[in-house]
Amino acid sequence: MSDENAEQSAPEDRSTAGPFDESEANPVRPYIDLGGIKVLPREGLNLRLEVEEQTQRIVAVGLDYAESTLQVQPFAAPRTTGLWDETREQIRQQIRQQGGRVEEREGPLGPELLAEVPVAAGPGGAQGMRLARFIGVDGPRWFLRGVVGGAATSDIEAAAKVEDLFRSIVVVRGGTPMPPRDLIPLKMPAAPGTA
């Protein structure tokens, strides 16, 4: 892989418009602390944690908002190169292997993938396709990946709301050395009033 492809992929205004590094976030805003990421509460936002059954570790944060879903995962990344270019290629291959379709396009956050992903056959045995948008932003020593479903895959207003939500996320990389592509640990938010 040539170095040209490994450049960081992020909007030019990422440090001021997000997604933010912990060092760039406004410290007085009332973030929900989920460990590797912090999320700003907003009206209509529903948050769920996705837990891996065997290990009981939280592997993703699901955000339901604007009739859409946004699943986010923060990963450790090298200091100078990004992971999104390589990750897009992996996602593309996975979706094609599953029999789905995928196209790359330039989105508001940079390159993104729009995919039709096969979903398990429901009653009646007909297999359906689900639209998903894969978005990603490389930050300083981290990479934030989002998978968008629901209205924001096709509706411009919903998409703008979900992109705004994605951009409001703060990634807390921490100082611990971690191999690139490792999931930055996520945790349950503290119950209100116990902080």
Backbone as JSON, one array per atom type, in Angstrom:
{
  "sequence": "MSDENAEQSAPEDRSTAGPFDESEANPVRPYIDLGGIKVLPREGLNLRLEVEEQTQRIVAVGLDYAESTLQVQPFAAPRTTGLWDETREQIRQQIRQQGGRVEEREGPLGPELLAEVPVAAGPGGAQGMRLARFIGVDGPRWFLRGVVGGAATSDIEAAAKVEDLFRSIVVVRGGTPMPPRDLIPLKMPAAPGTA",
  "N": [[0.84, -1.19, 0.0], [0.66, 2.13, -0.91], [2.04, 5.19, 0.43], [0.61, 7.39, -0.27], [-2.09, 6.7, -0.3], [-2.69, 6.46, 2.33], [-3.29, 8.72, 3.63], [-4.81, 10.92, 6.03], [-8.32, 10.98, 6.23], [-10.57, 13.41, 6.42], [-12.97, 15.99, 7.13], [-12.06, 19.36, 6.23], [-12.58, 21.2, 8.19], [-12.62, 19.77, 10.53], [-11.46, 19.98, 13.15], [-12.73, 22.15, 14.24], [-15.42, 21.81, 13.71], [-16.0, 19.2, 14.18], [-16.07, 15.52, 13.83], [-14.79, 15.65, 17.18], [-11.56, 15.78, 18.76], [-10.69, 14.89, 22.09], [-9.17, 16.96, 23.15], [-10.1, 19.14, 21.78], [-12.69, 19.59, 22.42], [-15.49, 21.32, 23.83], [-15.24, 22.02, 27.15], [-17.28, 22.63, 28.93], [-19.66, 21.66, 28.05], [-22.49, 19.44, 28.41], [-21.64, 16.53, 28.17], [-22.41, 13.04, 27.54], [-20.63, 10.55, 28.97], [-19.06, 7.95, 27.51], [-16.76, 6.55, 27.72], [-14.64, 5.75, 25.35], [-15.88, 7.5, 23.59], [-17.68, 10.62, 23.7], [-20.95, 11.83, 23.91], [-23.17, 14.33, 22.94], [-26.09, 15.12, 24.59], [-29.3, 15.39, 23.06], [-32.52, 16.6, 22.1], [-34.83, 14.05, 21.34], [-32.96, 12.13, 20.88], [-31.93, 8.83, 21.16], [-30.12, 6.49, 22.96], [-28.2, 3.56, 22.64], [-26.29, 0.81, 23.86], [-24.18, -1.47, 22.26], [-23.53, -4.74, 22.91], [-21.1, -7.28, 23.03], [-21.8, -10.67, 23.07], [-20.23, -12.9, 24.11], [-18.0, -11.75, 25.44], [-19.04, -9.69, 26.85], [-18.29, -7.1, 26.39], [-18.63, -3.68, 25.48], [-19.19, -2.96, 22.18], [-20.03, -1.13, 20.33], [-21.71, 2.01, 19.88], [-25.04, 2.77, 19.64], [-27.08, 5.13, 18.11], [-30.2, 6.47, 18.03], [-31.95, 8.6, 16.02], [-33.68, 11.25, 14.43], [-35.42, 9.61, 12.87], [-33.65, 7.68, 12.1], [-30.77, 5.52, 12.27], [-27.62, 5.56, 13.87], [-24.69, 4.01, 14.08], [-21.82, 4.0, 15.98], [-18.26, 3.66, 16.19], [-15.21, 3.99, 17.82], [-11.8, 3.89, 16.9], [-8.37, 3.1, 17.59], [-5.66, 4.74, 15.97], [-2.83, 5.15, 13.73], [-0.35, 7.71, 14.31], [0.24, 9.4, 12.13], [-0.97, 8.48, 9.79], [-4.09, 7.67, 8.18], [-7.03, 5.57, 8.71], [-9.32, 5.29, 7.25], [-9.37, 5.02, 4.43], [-8.37, 2.44, 3.95], [-10.16, 0.96, 5.5], [-12.59, 1.42, 4.19], [-12.2, -0.05, 1.87], [-12.13, -2.64, 2.93], [-14.75, -2.87, 3.93], [-16.18, -2.66, 1.57], [-15.42, -5.03, 0.26], [-16.45, -6.95, 2.05], [-19.22, -6.49, 1.88], [-19.73, -7.05, -0.78], [-19.07, -9.75, -0.81], [-21.18, -10.72, 0.65], [-23.13, -10.49, -1.15], [-24.17, -8.03, -1.6], [-24.58, -4.6, -2.8], [-22.41, -1.9, -3.52], [-21.42, 1.49, -3.53], [-19.04, 4.08, -3.93], [-19.0, 7.41, -2.82], [-18.67, 10.99, -2.76], [-19.18, 12.48, 0.21], [-20.62, 14.77, 2.67], [-18.76, 14.55, 4.69], [-16.53, 13.73, 3.49], [-15.09, 10.97, 1.6], [-17.5, 8.38, 1.28], [-19.38, 5.34, 1.74], [-22.14, 4.03, 0.05], [-24.39, 1.56, 0.54], [-26.15, -1.41, -0.42], [-27.27, -3.72, 1.63], [-27.65, -7.16, 2.08], [-30.36, -8.46, 3.96], [-31.29, -10.77, 6.5], [-33.54, -13.35, 5.61], [-36.94, -12.77, 6.09], [-40.15, -13.67, 7.54], [-41.76, -15.72, 5.2], [-39.66, -15.9, 3.6], [-38.48, -14.18, 1.75], [-35.66, -12.45, 0.73], [-34.45, -9.36, 1.81], [-33.17, -6.08, 0.97], [-31.14, -3.78, 2.64], [-30.58, -0.37, 3.0], [-27.52, 1.24, 3.66], [-25.31, 3.68, 4.95], [-21.91, 4.2, 5.05], [-19.77, 5.97, 6.99], [-16.8, 7.8, 7.75], [-14.19, 9.22, 9.72], [-10.93, 10.37, 10.05], [-9.04, 11.15, 12.84], [-6.77, 12.83, 15.17], [-4.69, 10.35, 15.95], [-6.82, 8.64, 16.15], [-9.73, 6.98, 14.76], [-12.96, 7.43, 13.63], [-15.79, 5.63, 13.04], [-18.86, 5.42, 11.34], [-22.07, 3.96, 10.9], [-24.85, 4.42, 9.04], [-28.33, 4.14, 9.11], [-31.8, 3.79, 8.07], [-33.94, 6.7, 7.71], [-31.96, 8.59, 7.1], [-30.4, 7.57, 5.08], [-31.48, 8.22, 2.7], [-33.03, 10.52, 2.84], [-32.61, 13.94, 2.68], [-32.81, 15.92, 4.69], [-32.93, 14.42, 7.09], [-30.49, 13.17, 6.84], [-28.72, 15.32, 7.11], [-29.17, 15.98, 9.77], [-28.25, 13.69, 11.08], [-25.61, 13.65, 10.26], [-24.77, 15.96, 11.53], [-25.08, 15.14, 14.17], [-23.15, 13.09, 14.22], [-20.9, 14.64, 13.86], [-20.84, 15.98, 16.24], [-19.76, 14.33, 18.07], [-17.32, 13.42, 20.5], [-14.12, 12.11, 20.53], [-12.36, 10.14, 22.75], [-9.3, 9.38, 23.01], [-7.27, 8.82, 24.82], [-4.2, 8.17, 26.68], [-3.07, 5.69, 26.57], [-0.97, 3.28, 25.07], [-2.0, 1.78, 22.08], [-2.6, -0.78, 19.69], [-3.0, 0.12, 16.23], [-6.28, 0.13, 14.83], [-7.46, -1.17, 16.93], [-10.36, -1.3, 18.94], [-11.28, 1.54, 20.68], [-11.75, 1.47, 24.13], [-15.11, 1.28, 25.29], [-17.64, 2.35, 27.59], [-20.28, 1.94, 30.06], [-22.49, 4.69, 30.55], [-22.27, 6.88, 33.39], [-24.77, 6.84, 35.88], [-27.15, 9.5, 36.07], [-26.3, 11.98, 38.41], [-24.51, 10.48, 39.85], [-21.96, 11.03, 39.26]],
  "CA": [[0.0, 0.0, 0.0], [1.52, 3.32, -0.99], [1.76, 6.17, 1.47], [-0.37, 8.37, -0.75], [-3.45, 6.29, 0.04], [-2.88, 6.34, 3.77], [-3.5, 10.03, 4.25], [-6.0, 11.0, 6.86], [-9.51, 11.42, 5.52], [-11.41, 14.15, 7.37], [-13.34, 17.32, 6.63], [-11.03, 20.35, 6.55], [-12.92, 21.93, 9.42], [-12.91, 18.78, 11.57], [-11.06, 20.37, 14.5], [-13.67, 23.15, 14.77], [-16.82, 21.4, 13.49], [-16.14, 17.82, 14.62], [-15.96, 14.98, 15.18], [-13.72, 16.32, 17.91], [-10.67, 15.12, 19.69], [-10.97, 15.34, 23.47], [-8.48, 18.23, 23.39], [-10.78, 20.22, 21.04], [-14.09, 19.68, 22.83], [-15.85, 22.37, 24.78], [-15.3, 21.29, 28.42], [-18.47, 22.91, 29.75], [-20.89, 21.06, 27.51], [-22.88, 18.3, 29.28], [-21.52, 15.29, 27.4], [-22.6, 11.71, 28.14], [-19.31, 9.93, 28.87], [-19.13, 6.52, 27.2], [-15.39, 6.04, 27.63], [-13.94, 6.14, 24.12], [-16.54, 8.65, 22.97], [-18.65, 11.39, 24.47], [-22.06, 12.22, 23.05], [-23.94, 15.46, 23.46], [-27.52, 14.78, 24.55], [-30.17, 16.34, 22.34], [-33.91, 16.15, 22.12], [-35.15, 13.05, 20.33], [-31.84, 11.19, 20.71], [-32.01, 7.64, 21.99], [-28.78, 5.91, 22.92], [-28.1, 2.18, 23.13], [-24.94, 0.24, 23.78], [-24.2, -2.79, 21.65], [-22.62, -5.54, 23.72], [-20.71, -8.58, 22.48], [-22.32, -11.63, 24.05], [-19.24, -13.73, 24.8], [-17.07, -11.0, 26.3], [-19.8, -8.64, 27.54], [-17.73, -5.76, 26.25], [-19.4, -2.81, 24.61], [-18.45, -2.89, 20.92], [-20.48, -0.01, 19.51], [-22.77, 2.84, 20.45], [-26.11, 3.0, 18.68], [-27.82, 6.36, 18.36], [-31.43, 6.58, 17.23], [-32.21, 10.03, 15.91], [-34.23, 11.72, 13.15], [-35.94, 8.43, 12.15], [-32.48, 7.02, 11.53], [-29.86, 4.95, 13.26], [-26.2, 5.83, 13.63], [-23.86, 3.18, 14.94], [-20.47, 4.56, 15.93], [-17.16, 2.93, 16.82], [-13.92, 4.69, 17.76], [-10.65, 2.99, 16.83], [-7.04, 3.68, 17.66], [-5.07, 4.88, 14.64], [-1.46, 5.64, 13.78], [-0.26, 9.15, 14.51], [0.34, 10.2, 10.91], [-1.77, 8.0, 8.66], [-5.48, 7.41, 8.51], [-7.51, 4.2, 8.51], [-10.59, 5.24, 6.54], [-9.21, 4.5, 3.06], [-8.23, 0.98, 4.03], [-11.39, 0.41, 6.07], [-13.62, 1.43, 3.13], [-11.92, -1.18, 0.98], [-12.55, -3.87, 3.63], [-16.21, -2.88, 3.98], [-16.63, -2.92, 0.2], [-15.24, -6.46, -0.01], [-17.39, -7.72, 2.88], [-20.59, -6.35, 1.37], [-19.81, -7.79, -2.05], [-19.08, -11.18, -0.5], [-22.52, -11.05, 1.15], [-24.09, -10.35, -2.24], [-24.74, -6.68, -1.61], [-24.01, -3.65, -3.77], [-21.82, -0.77, -2.8], [-20.8, 2.51, -4.37], [-18.38, 5.12, -3.17], [-19.35, 8.76, -3.27], [-18.12, 12.05, -1.92], [-20.24, 12.98, 1.08], [-20.28, 15.99, 3.41], [-17.63, 14.3, 5.58], [-15.46, 13.12, 2.7], [-15.56, 9.76, 0.91], [-18.36, 7.48, 2.06], [-19.93, 4.23, 0.96], [-23.58, 3.79, 0.1], [-24.45, 0.13, 0.27], [-27.36, -2.21, -0.24], [-26.79, -4.88, 2.36], [-28.7, -8.17, 2.2], [-30.78, -8.76, 5.33], [-31.77, -12.14, 6.65], [-34.9, -13.55, 5.12], [-37.97, -12.69, 7.11], [-41.22, -14.63, 7.28], [-42.07, -15.75, 3.78], [-38.42, -16.3, 2.95], [-37.92, -13.23, 0.78], [-34.53, -11.71, 1.29], [-34.56, -7.96, 1.47], [-31.94, -5.29, 0.97], [-31.23, -2.63, 3.54], [-29.63, 0.67, 2.63], [-26.66, 1.71, 4.75], [-24.22, 4.59, 4.58], [-20.74, 4.03, 5.91], [-19.02, 7.22, 7.03], [-15.64, 7.67, 8.62], [-13.33, 10.4, 9.83], [-9.66, 10.16, 10.74], [-8.64, 12.24, 13.73], [-5.42, 12.66, 15.69], [-4.47, 9.04, 16.59], [-8.05, 7.85, 16.22], [-10.58, 6.91, 13.58], [-14.35, 7.26, 14.05], [-16.57, 5.05, 11.95], [-20.3, 5.44, 11.56], [-22.94, 3.27, 9.95], [-26.13, 5.13, 9.08], [-29.47, 3.41, 8.54], [-33.07, 4.5, 8.21], [-34.27, 7.83, 6.84], [-30.78, 9.37, 6.7], [-29.73, 7.0, 3.91], [-32.06, 8.75, 1.46], [-33.7, 11.8, 3.06], [-31.54, 14.93, 2.85], [-32.91, 16.59, 5.99], [-32.53, 13.46, 8.13], [-29.04, 12.95, 6.67], [-28.03, 16.48, 7.68], [-29.27, 15.89, 11.24], [-27.4, 12.59, 11.55], [-24.22, 14.11, 10.06], [-24.52, 16.92, 12.6], [-24.9, 14.32, 15.37], [-21.83, 12.43, 14.1], [-19.85, 15.65, 14.03], [-20.82, 16.49, 17.62], [-19.14, 13.32, 18.93], [-15.95, 13.66, 20.94], [-13.39, 10.86, 20.69], [-11.4, 10.18, 23.86], [-8.33, 8.36, 22.66], [-6.5, 8.44, 26.0], [-2.76, 8.1, 26.44], [-2.6, 4.31, 26.58], [-0.58, 2.78, 23.76], [-2.9, 0.76, 21.55], [-2.33, -1.06, 18.29], [-3.99, 0.67, 15.31], [-7.48, -0.67, 14.54], [-8.11, -1.66, 18.14], [-11.49, -0.5, 19.38], [-11.02, 2.29, 21.91], [-12.76, 0.91, 25.05], [-16.34, 2.01, 25.58], [-18.18, 1.97, 28.9], [-21.63, 2.41, 30.37], [-22.47, 6.03, 31.13], [-22.64, 6.94, 34.81], [-26.16, 7.27, 36.09], [-27.18, 10.91, 36.45], [-26.21, 12.24, 39.84], [-23.51, 9.66, 40.54], [-20.64, 11.38, 38.73]],
  "C": [[0.88, 1.24, 0.0], [1.1, 4.34, 0.04], [0.7, 7.17, 1.03], [-1.78, 8.01, -0.31], [-3.72, 6.36, 1.52], [-3.07, 7.69, 4.44], [-4.76, 10.01, 5.08], [-7.16, 11.57, 6.03], [-10.43, 12.1, 6.54], [-11.81, 15.46, 6.73], [-12.28, 18.34, 7.05], [-11.3, 21.08, 7.84], [-13.17, 20.98, 10.6], [-12.59, 19.3, 12.97], [-12.0, 21.42, 15.1], [-15.12, 22.71, 14.64], [-17.06, 19.94, 13.85], [-16.12, 16.82, 13.46], [-14.69, 15.48, 15.87], [-12.79, 15.35, 18.62], [-11.0, 15.68, 21.07], [-10.35, 16.72, 23.73], [-9.19, 19.42, 22.74], [-12.19, 20.48, 21.56], [-14.28, 20.8, 23.83], [-16.08, 21.72, 26.15], [-16.57, 21.54, 29.22], [-19.74, 22.27, 29.2], [-21.21, 19.75, 28.24], [-22.83, 16.96, 28.54], [-21.9, 14.06, 28.23], [-21.28, 10.97, 27.9], [-19.46, 8.42, 28.68], [-17.73, 5.92, 27.08], [-14.71, 6.59, 26.4], [-14.59, 7.26, 23.35], [-17.41, 9.35, 23.98], [-19.7, 11.89, 23.49], [-22.82, 13.35, 23.73], [-25.42, 15.08, 23.43], [-28.29, 15.83, 23.76], [-31.56, 15.74, 22.3], [-34.14, 15.14, 21.0], [-34.05, 12.02, 20.13], [-32.0, 10.04, 21.69], [-30.7, 6.89, 21.85], [-28.85, 4.46, 23.39], [-26.68, 1.69, 22.96], [-25.05, -1.16, 23.21], [-23.1, -3.63, 22.29], [-22.36, -6.88, 23.03], [-21.06, -9.64, 23.51], [-21.23, -12.35, 24.83], [-18.45, -12.93, 25.83], [-17.78, -9.96, 27.16], [-19.18, -7.26, 27.39], [-18.59, -4.98, 25.25], [-18.6, -2.62, 23.32], [-18.89, -1.74, 20.03], [-21.54, 0.77, 20.29], [-23.79, 3.08, 19.35], [-26.88, 4.24, 19.06], [-29.03, 6.39, 17.44], [-31.84, 8.04, 17.22], [-32.74, 10.34, 14.52], [-34.68, 10.55, 12.26], [-34.82, 7.65, 11.48], [-31.71, 6.35, 12.67], [-28.43, 5.32, 12.86], [-25.44, 4.97, 14.61], [-22.43, 3.71, 14.84], [-19.49, 3.68, 16.71], [-15.89, 3.75, 16.7], [-12.77, 3.68, 17.77], [-9.36, 3.77, 17.02], [-6.45, 3.71, 16.26], [-3.63, 5.35, 14.79], [-1.45, 7.17, 13.87], [-0.38, 9.91, 13.19], [-0.57, 9.74, 9.78], [-3.18, 7.69, 9.12], [-5.85, 5.96, 8.23], [-8.71, 4.13, 7.56], [-10.45, 4.68, 5.13], [-9.17, 2.97, 3.06], [-9.53, 0.33, 4.52], [-12.5, 0.38, 5.02], [-13.44, 0.24, 2.2], [-12.39, -2.49, 1.62], [-14.07, -3.99, 3.66], [-16.77, -3.26, 2.61], [-16.55, -4.42, -0.11], [-16.24, -7.3, 0.77], [-18.8, -7.67, 2.29], [-20.74, -7.12, 0.06], [-19.85, -9.29, -1.8], [-20.46, -11.62, -0.02], [-23.56, -10.93, 0.03], [-24.74, -8.99, -2.3], [-24.1, -5.83, -2.7], [-23.47, -2.46, -3.01], [-21.23, 0.22, -3.79], [-20.15, 3.55, -3.47], [-18.82, 6.47, -3.72], [-18.72, 9.76, -2.32], [-19.28, 12.61, -1.1], [-19.77, 14.23, 1.81], [-19.07, 15.81, 4.32], [-16.42, 13.76, 4.82], [-15.99, 11.86, 2.02], [-16.43, 8.91, 1.83], [-18.85, 6.38, 1.14], [-21.44, 4.2, 1.15], [-23.77, 2.35, -0.33], [-25.87, -0.39, 0.39], [-26.9, -3.51, 0.37], [-27.92, -5.9, 2.46], [-29.07, -8.36, 3.67], [-31.39, -10.14, 5.35], [-33.23, -12.23, 6.21], [-35.89, -13.51, 6.28], [-39.01, -13.78, 6.88], [-41.58, -14.58, 5.79], [-40.82, -16.0, 2.96], [-37.82, -15.32, 1.97], [-36.78, -12.46, 1.44], [-34.61, -10.26, 0.85], [-33.19, -7.31, 1.41], [-32.16, -4.09, 1.9], [-30.19, -1.62, 3.09], [-28.81, 1.07, 3.85], [-25.62, 2.65, 4.18], [-23.1, 4.37, 5.58], [-19.93, 5.33, 5.83], [-17.84, 7.04, 7.97], [-14.81, 8.94, 8.59], [-12.08, 10.01, 10.61], [-9.35, 11.38, 11.59], [-7.22, 12.02, 14.2], [-5.31, 11.36, 16.51], [-5.75, 8.27, 16.85], [-8.78, 7.9, 14.89], [-11.99, 6.64, 14.08], [-15.15, 6.77, 12.85], [-18.04, 5.11, 12.31], [-21.01, 4.63, 10.49], [-24.33, 3.87, 10.12], [-27.2, 4.27, 8.43], [-30.73, 4.24, 8.69], [-33.18, 5.68, 7.28], [-33.02, 8.54, 6.29], [-29.99, 8.74, 5.56], [-30.27, 7.64, 2.62], [-32.67, 10.15, 1.63], [-32.66, 12.86, 3.43], [-31.6, 15.6, 4.23], [-32.47, 15.67, 7.12], [-31.02, 13.24, 8.06], [-28.26, 14.09, 7.32], [-28.05, 16.42, 9.2], [-28.32, 14.82, 11.77], [-25.92, 12.96, 11.36], [-23.83, 15.09, 11.16], [-24.28, 16.18, 13.93], [-23.52, 13.67, 15.37], [-20.71, 13.43, 14.38], [-19.78, 16.2, 15.45], [-20.11, 15.52, 18.56], [-17.69, 13.71, 19.26], [-15.29, 12.29, 21.12], [-12.33, 11.05, 21.78], [-10.4, 9.04, 23.64], [-7.56, 7.89, 23.9], [-5.04, 8.26, 25.66], [-2.22, 6.69, 26.35], [-2.15, 3.88, 25.2], [-1.54, 1.68, 23.32], [-2.52, 0.48, 20.12], [-3.39, -0.4, 17.41], [-5.08, -0.36, 15.03], [-8.08, -1.32, 15.77], [-9.25, -0.71, 18.5], [-11.09, 0.23, 20.66], [-12.12, 1.88, 22.91], [-13.92, 1.85, 25.32], [-16.86, 1.53, 26.93], [-19.6, 2.5, 29.06], [-21.54, 3.84, 30.9], [-22.82, 5.97, 32.61], [-24.09, 7.38, 34.91], [-26.15, 8.73, 36.51], [-27.11, 11.06, 37.96], [-25.18, 11.4, 40.56], [-22.08, 10.06, 40.13], [-19.74, 11.9, 39.84]]
}
